[in-house]
Amino acid sequence: MNNKIKLFEENQKDFLNYLKSRYYLYHLSNVFFRDIHYGVMAYLELKGMKQGYSSAEDVTKTVIESLEGKGLLQKTGHMTWMLDYPEFKKPAVKQAAVAKPAAPPAAAKPAAPAAPKLAITSQAPTT
């Protein structure tokens, strides 16, 4: 078990990147025990070290304690932590300016009815 713990301590950044590739893992996001647990099991298998379910739990607890000690995980609940790892910040998204609706083309506007033209003739009153 000491070899496995040493593997995680020496390859901490690699392990966190591996977890990020499997789960939604971002700076200040929640991390759950089972996510880390399954990540530990898969990472060990990737490195050629098969691990049973319950013994992987023990390794996971030690890995979590190590990450808490380094300030990378902050406990928020019974089996929940917050990841404090600025390298995993989401890229900033600049909000687009709200576009004004385009005015319809002049040809598309209906023409107003023309006022009737009155012919005014000047006639002198007849007496």
C-alpha positions in Angstrom: 0.0 0.0 0.0 2.9 2.4 0.7 4.0 2.1 -3.0 0.5 3.1 -4.1 0.4 6.1 -1.7 3.9 7.1 -2.9 2.7 6.9 -6.5 -0.1 9.4 -5.8 2.2 11.8 -3.9 4.8 11.8 -6.6 2.3 12.1 -9.5 -0.2 14.4 -7.8 -0.6 16.7 -10.9 -0.9 13.8 -13.2 -3.5 12.2 -11.0 -5.6 15.4 -10.8 -5.4 15.8 -14.6 -6.5 12.2 -14.9 -9.5 12.9 -12.7 -10.3 16.0 -14.7 -10.3 13.9 -17.9 -12.9 11.5 -16.3 -15.1 13.9 -14.3 -16.2 17.6 -14.3 -13.4 18.9 -12.1 -12.8 22.6 -12.0 -11.3 25.1 -9.5 -13.8 25.6 -6.6 -16.0 22.8 -7.8 -17.4 20.0 -5.6 -15.6 16.7 -5.5 -17.2 13.6 -4.1 -15.6 10.7 -2.4 -16.8 8.1 -4.9 -15.5 10.1 -7.8 -12.1 10.2 -6.2 -12.4 6.5 -5.2 -13.2 5.3 -8.7 -10.5 7.7 -10.1 -8.0 6.1 -7.7 -9.0 2.6 -8.8 -8.8 3.5 -12.5 -5.5 5.3 -12.1 -3.9 2.4 -10.3 -5.2 0.0 -13.0 -3.7 2.4 -15.7 -0.4 2.1 -13.9 -0.6 -1.7 -13.8 -1.5 -2.0 -10.1 -4.9 -3.8 -9.7 -6.7 -2.9 -6.5 -9.7 -4.3 -4.8 -12.7 -2.1 -4.0 -12.3 -1.9 -0.2 -8.5 -1.6 -0.2 -8.8 1.2 -2.8 -11.1 3.0 -0.4 -8.2 3.0 2.1 -5.8 4.3 -0.5 -8.4 7.0 -1.4 -8.8 8.1 2.2 -5.0 8.6 2.4 -4.9 10.4 -0.9 -7.7 12.7 0.3 -5.9 13.4 3.6 -2.7 14.3 1.6 -4.6 16.6 -0.7 -6.3 18.3 2.3 -3.0 18.7 4.0 -1.7 20.6 0.9 -4.8 22.8 0.8 -6.0 21.4 -2.6 -9.2 19.9 -1.1 -11.4 21.7 1.5 -13.9 19.6 3.3 -17.5 20.8 2.8 -19.5 17.8 3.9 -19.3 14.3 5.1 -18.0 12.9 1.8 -17.7 16.1 -0.2 -14.8 18.5 -0.8 -14.2 21.7 -2.7 -11.2 21.6 -5.1 -8.9 24.6 -4.6 -6.7 24.2 -7.6 -6.4 27.4 -9.7 -4.8 25.6 -12.6 -8.3 24.1 -13.3 -10.1 27.5 -13.6 -12.7 27.7 -16.3 -11.7 30.1 -19.1 -13.5 33.4 -18.8 -16.4 33.8 -21.1 -17.0 37.3 -22.4 -20.7 38.0 -22.7 -21.6 39.3 -26.2 -23.3 42.7 -26.5 -27.0 42.5 -27.0 -27.8 43.3 -30.6 -30.6 45.7 -31.5 -33.2 44.2 -33.8 -32.6 45.2 -37.4 -35.1 47.6 -39.0 -37.0 46.0 -41.9 -35.8 47.2 -45.3 -37.6 50.2 -46.7 -39.1 48.2 -49.6 -40.8 45.9 -47.1 -42.7 48.7 -45.4 -46.2 49.0 -46.6 -46.9 52.3 -48.2 -49.4 54.6 -46.5 -52.4 55.3 -48.6 -52.2 58.5 -50.4 -54.5 61.3 -49.5 -57.0 62.0 -52.2 -56.1 65.0 -54.2 -58.8 67.7 -54.5 -58.8 69.9 -57.4 -59.5 73.4 -56.3 -60.6 75.7 -59.0 -61.3 79.3 -58.3 -64.7 80.3 -59.6 -66.1 83.6 -59.1 -69.4 83.6 -57.5 -72.1 84.4 -60.0 -74.7 87.0 -59.2 
